[in-house]
Amino acid sequence: MGKQHESVNQMWNSYLLSIGCDSGSADKKYTSWYFSNVEQNANDLARLVKQGTKRATTSLYYWYQVEEEPVPKVGDLSIVTDWQGVAQCIVETKKVTIIPFIDVTEDFVIAEGEGDKSLAYWRAVHLEFFTRELEEQGKEFRDDMPVVCEEFEVVYQ
């Protein structure tokens, strides 16, 4: 994503003040990111989060391993941005589960809040996305691959 948009720092500082902290003394940390690799999707998904419709997300565990990034954990704070990097809201991770893609439940899919919220829709969209992501790396998607299922709630907007 390049240089961080100034709205991210502004939102973070406003959030800290709202919970009785100031940016100089707070030991809280955050990440900042947007959903998807397509502008319209990123903006639509950020809007769904702000509305409370989208309360979960899924990513391939493979990417955390390859990129040597920590898997999200309960209590993590993230600033969700739009495609341009403009802060939209802050979410807190409430639950993280790593399971095979094929074992993702309908309850989780409903929390993810996309499309018609059906398991069939979720599987089709994520299968296409993960397949495309992995093909770029010369890898093949399998439905037993582990995915990181992260549930969150909006704590500030």
N, C-alpha and C positions, 0 to 999 in steps of 0.2 A: 504494500500500500504506500510506500513513499513517506513523505513528511506528514506528521500528525496534524490534523486540523485543530485550530485554536479552540474550537467548541468542545473538544474532548477535555482539555485542561479546565475550561470554564465549568463544564458539567461536573467534573470530579470535585473541584473546589466547592461548588454549590452543594453537592451531596455531602461532603465532609462537614460543612457548616450546618446542614440540616440534621445531622446526627450528633452535633455538639463537639466536633473536632475542627481543628484548623490544619491547613495543608502543611504547616511547618512541624507540627507535633504528631501528626497521625502516622501510625505504623502500617496502615492499610495499603495494599497494592491492588492494581487492576491490570487487566489486558484490554485492548481495544481492537475490535474487528467487525467485519460485516459478513453476512451470510452469502453463500453461493459464489460463483465465478462469472455471473451474468448480471449486468447492471439492474435490469428490471426486477429480477428475482431478489437481489439484495435489498432493493428499496421496498418491494412488496413484503418480504419476510420481516424486515425491521418494523414496518407498519403493523403487521400481525402481532409482533411481540408487544408493541406499545398498546395495542387494543386488548391484550390479555388472551388472545386466541392461541398464539404460539407460545408454549411454555416448555418446549423441549427441542432438542436437536440431535442429530446423529452424524457421526463421522467415522471413517475407517480407522481402526486401531493401527493399521499398517503405517499411516502417516505419522503418528506419534513416535513409532519406532524408528522410521527412516529419518525423520527430521530431529530426532532426539529431543523432543519436546515433552514436558510433563503432561500427563493425562489430567483433565480437569478434576478438581476435588470439591467436596462439599465446603461451602463457605467462600469459594472463589468469587470475585467480583469482576464483571466485564462491562465495558461500555460498548453497546451495540451501535454501530454507525450505519449510515446509508452508504451507497457506492462511492460517493465523493469524500467519505470520511467524516461527515458531519455527525456529531453525537446525537443519538435519538433517545436513549435511555440507559439505565444501569440495571443489570440483572445479577442476581446472586444464585450460584449453583446450589441446588437443594439435594440432588441425588445423582450419582453416576453409576452406571452398570455397564460392564463389558460382557457382551454375549454374542453368539453367532448371529449373523444377519437374519437367518431363517427363523430364529427364535424371538424376534421382536414381536411384542404383543399389540393387540388392537388398542388396549388402554394407553400404551405409550404413543401409538400413532395418533390417537385423538389429542393427546397433549401436544404433539408436534404441530397440530393445527393447520396442516396444509391440504390444499385440494378439497376433495369431498370427505376427507378424514377417514377414509376406509383403508383397511390393511392392503387390499389389492392395489389401490392407487399409490399408497406409500411404497410398496414393493416395486412397482413398475418404475416410478420416478427415481427412486434411489438406486435400483439396479442399473438403469440407464446412466445416471450420474457417476456411480462408482466404477462401472465398466469403462466409461470414457476416461475418467481420471487415471485408472490403472493402465489402460492401453497406451497412454502417453509415456508410461514408464516401461512398456514392454511386458506388463504383467496381465494376468487374466483374473477376472473376478470370479469368486466361488461363493455360493450362498452359505457356506459354513465359515466364511471369514468373520473374525470378530469385529464388532462395531462398538463404538463408545456412545452410549445413550445417556445424554445429559439432560436433566430436568432443572428448570430454573424459575425464578419469579422476578418480576420487575420490582425493584426497590426504590427507584428514583426516575423521574422523567420531567 
